[in-house]
Amino acid sequence: MASELIALVVEDNEDLNAIFSSALEKAGYTSQSVYDGAAALRFLSEIVPAMVILDLHMPKVGGDVVLKNIRSDSRLDDTTVIVVTADHRFAEALQLQKEMLLLKPVSFSQLSELASRFVPKQGSLVQ
């Protein structure tokens, strides 16, 4: 039995959150949505998602803090993080090394195609 691929969408804009969630589901993930950084930190303390779509400008706790927490938690070492932001200067200032960066606007098909590249191929053995 294949394990469930969970993707966390951390985006405070409800419309974008819904679009990102749908794109991830099309790519083969079960998506979970949160709308602020504090909720993201709570989720990540309990669940290890395969992927996180992370907006940098979030209410309560910024996306940069969420990213720092992800990268300092060894449980999340294999979690793919895609940073989605309209603020390229802020993203550059973070000196993103392991993360992929998508500048808004991001299309449904762009995110779905990118996310699908990380879904394990059918027939591959997961042990």
C-alpha positions as CSV (number, residue, x, y, z in Angstrom):
1,M,0.0,0.0,0.0
2,A,1.4,3.4,-1.0
3,S,1.8,6.0,1.7
4,E,-0.1,9.2,1.5
5,L,1.9,12.2,0.2
6,I,0.9,15.2,2.3
7,A,1.6,18.8,1.1
8,L,1.1,21.8,3.4
9,V,0.0,25.1,1.8
10,V,1.0,28.1,3.9
11,E,-0.7,31.0,2.2
12,D,-2.9,33.7,3.8
13,N,-4.8,34.6,0.6
14,E,-7.8,32.3,0.5
15,D,-8.1,32.2,-3.3
16,L,-4.4,31.5,-3.8
17,N,-4.5,28.9,-1.1
18,A,-7.4,27.1,-2.9
19,I,-5.6,27.2,-6.2
20,F,-2.3,25.9,-4.8
21,S,-4.2,23.1,-2.9
22,S,-6.0,22.1,-6.1
23,A,-2.7,22.1,-8.1
24,L,-1.1,19.9,-5.5
25,E,-4.0,17.5,-5.4
26,K,-3.8,17.2,-9.2
27,A,-0.1,16.3,-8.8
28,G,-0.9,13.5,-6.5
29,Y,-0.7,15.0,-3.0
30,T,-3.2,15.3,-0.2
31,S,-3.2,19.0,0.6
32,Q,-3.6,20.6,4.0
33,S,-4.1,24.4,4.2
34,V,-3.1,26.9,6.9
35,Y,-3.5,30.7,6.7
36,D,-0.9,32.0,9.1
37,G,2.6,31.1,10.2
38,A,1.6,30.1,13.8
39,A,-0.8,27.5,12.4
40,A,2.0,26.3,10.1
41,L,4.3,25.8,13.0
42,R,1.7,23.9,15.0
43,F,1.0,21.6,12.0
44,L,4.7,21.0,11.4
45,S,5.2,20.0,15.0
46,E,2.8,17.1,14.5
47,I,3.0,16.1,10.8
48,V,5.9,15.6,8.4
49,P,4.7,16.7,5.0
50,A,6.4,15.7,1.8
51,M,6.1,19.2,0.5
52,V,5.5,22.7,1.8
53,I,4.3,25.6,-0.3
54,L,5.3,28.7,1.7
55,D,4.4,32.3,1.3
56,L,7.0,34.6,3.0
57,H,4.6,37.3,4.1
58,M,2.3,35.6,6.6
59,P,0.3,36.9,9.6
60,K,1.3,36.1,13.2
61,V,4.6,34.4,12.3
62,G,6.5,35.2,9.1
63,G,7.3,32.7,6.4
64,D,11.0,33.3,7.0
65,V,10.6,32.1,10.6
66,V,8.6,29.0,9.4
67,L,11.3,28.2,6.9
68,K,14.0,28.5,9.6
69,N,12.0,26.1,11.8
70,I,11.7,23.7,8.9
71,R,15.4,23.7,8.2
72,S,16.3,23.3,11.9
73,D,14.0,20.3,12.5
74,S,15.8,17.0,11.4
75,R,12.4,15.3,11.0
76,L,11.8,17.7,8.1
77,D,15.1,17.1,6.3
78,D,13.4,15.4,3.3
79,T,10.5,17.9,3.1
80,T,10.6,19.8,-0.2
81,V,9.9,23.5,0.3
82,I,8.7,25.8,-2.5
83,V,8.8,29.4,-1.5
84,V,6.1,31.4,-3.3
85,T,6.3,35.2,-3.0
86,A,5.9,38.4,-4.8
87,D,8.7,39.9,-2.9
88,H,11.9,38.8,-4.7
89,R,14.1,41.1,-2.6
90,F,13.0,39.5,0.6
91,A,13.5,36.0,-0.9
92,E,17.0,37.0,-2.1
93,A,17.9,38.4,1.4
94,L,17.1,34.9,2.8
95,Q,19.7,33.4,0.6
96,L,17.5,30.4,-0.2
97,Q,19.8,27.5,-0.8
98,K,17.8,24.3,-0.5
99,E,14.5,25.8,-1.6
100,M,12.8,26.5,-4.9
101,L,11.5,29.9,-5.4
102,L,8.4,30.8,-7.5
103,L,7.6,34.5,-7.9
104,K,3.9,35.4,-7.9
105,P,1.8,35.2,-9.9
106,V,2.0,31.4,-10.0
107,S,-0.3,29.5,-12.3
108,F,-2.2,26.4,-11.4
109,S,-0.4,24.4,-14.1
110,Q,3.0,25.8,-13.2
111,L,2.7,24.6,-9.6
112,S,1.0,21.3,-10.5
113,E,3.7,20.4,-13.0
114,L,6.5,21.3,-10.6
115,A,5.0,19.4,-7.7
116,S,4.4,16.3,-9.8
117,R,8.1,16.0,-10.3
118,F,8.5,15.1,-6.7
119,V,5.9,12.4,-6.6
120,P,7.5,8.9,-6.5
121,K,7.1,7.0,-9.7
122,Q,4.6,4.2,-9.8
123,G,6.2,0.8,-9.2
124,S,9.1,2.3,-7.2
125,L,9.7,0.5,-4.0
126,V,9.3,2.4,-0.8
127,Q,10.7,0.7,2.2
